[in-house]
C-alpha cells in the first residue's frame, strides 16, 4: 500500500477516535446535567413538602410514603392534583 494512503488512513482513524471521545464527553455532560436537574427538583419538592407538612421532617421513607398515599386517597385529591397540574 502507498505510504501516503497509510498516513491518510492513520489520520482518519485518529480523527474518528477523537470524535468518539467527544461524543462520550458530551453524553457524560448531558447525564450530569440531567442528574443535577433531578437532584435540584427533588430538593425543592422535599423542602416544599416539609414546609407544608412539618411532621414529614421526622418521618422515615416508608412512613412518608404511607402518609402521601393516604393523602392521595382522600376525596377530591385526584381532581385537585389534576387541576393544579393543568394550571402549572
C-alpha positions as CSV (number, residue, x, y, z in Angstrom):
1,X,0.0,0.0,0.0
2,X,1.1,3.5,-0.7
3,X,2.7,5.3,2.3
4,X,0.6,8.4,1.7
5,X,-2.6,6.3,1.8
6,X,-1.4,4.6,5.0
7,X,-0.8,8.0,6.5
8,X,-4.2,9.2,5.5
9,X,-5.8,6.1,6.9
10,X,-4.0,6.5,10.2
11,X,-5.0,10.2,10.4
12,X,-8.6,9.3,9.6
13,X,-8.6,6.6,12.4
14,X,-7.1,9.2,14.8
15,X,-9.9,11.7,14.0
16,X,-12.5,9.0,14.3
17,X,-11.2,8.2,17.8
18,X,-11.2,11.8,18.7
19,X,-14.8,12.2,17.6
20,X,-15.8,9.2,19.6
21,X,-14.2,10.7,22.7
22,X,-16.0,14.0,22.1
23,X,-19.3,12.1,21.9
24,X,-18.5,10.3,25.2
25,X,-17.7,13.6,26.8
26,X,-20.9,15.3,25.6
27,X,-23.0,12.3,26.7
28,X,-21.4,12.5,30.2
29,X,-22.1,16.2,30.4
30,X,-25.7,15.6,29.4
31,X,-26.1,12.9,32.0
32,X,-24.6,15.1,34.7
33,X,-26.9,18.0,33.7
34,X,-29.9,15.7,33.9
35,X,-28.8,14.3,37.3
36,X,-28.2,17.8,38.7
37,X,-31.6,18.9,37.5
38,X,-33.3,15.9,39.1
39,X,-31.4,16.5,42.4
40,X,-32.4,20.1,42.4
41,X,-36.0,19.3,41.7
42,X,-36.1,16.7,44.5
43,X,-34.6,19.1,47.0
44,X,-37.1,21.8,46.1
45,X,-40.0,19.4,46.3
46,X,-38.8,18.0,49.6
47,X,-38.4,21.5,51.0
48,X,-42.0,22.3,50.0
49,X,-43.3,19.1,51.5
50,X,-41.6,19.8,54.8
51,X,-42.8,23.3,54.8
52,X,-46.5,22.3,54.2
53,X,-46.2,19.2,56.5
54,X,-43.7,19.8,59.2
55,X,-44.3,16.3,60.6
56,X,-42.8,14.9,57.5
57,X,-39.4,16.0,58.7
58,X,-39.3,13.3,61.4
59,X,-40.8,10.5,59.2
60,X,-38.8,7.8,57.7
61,X,-39.2,6.9,54.0
62,X,-41.9,4.3,54.4
63,X,-43.9,6.4,56.8
64,X,-43.8,9.3,54.5
65,X,-44.8,7.2,51.5
66,X,-47.8,5.8,53.5
67,X,-48.8,9.3,54.5
68,X,-48.7,10.6,50.9
69,X,-50.6,7.5,49.7
70,X,-53.3,8.2,52.4
71,X,-53.5,11.8,51.3
72,X,-53.8,10.8,47.7
73,X,-56.8,8.7,48.5
74,X,-58.8,11.5,50.2
75,X,-61.9,12.6,48.3
76,X,-61.1,15.2,45.8
77,X,-57.3,14.6,45.9
78,X,-57.0,13.4,42.3
79,X,-59.1,16.3,41.0
80,X,-57.1,18.8,42.9
81,X,-53.8,17.4,41.6
82,X,-55.1,17.4,38.1
83,X,-56.4,21.0,38.4
84,X,-53.1,22.1,39.9
85,X,-51.1,20.3,37.2
86,X,-53.2,21.9,34.4
87,X,-52.6,25.4,35.7
88,X,-48.9,25.0,36.0
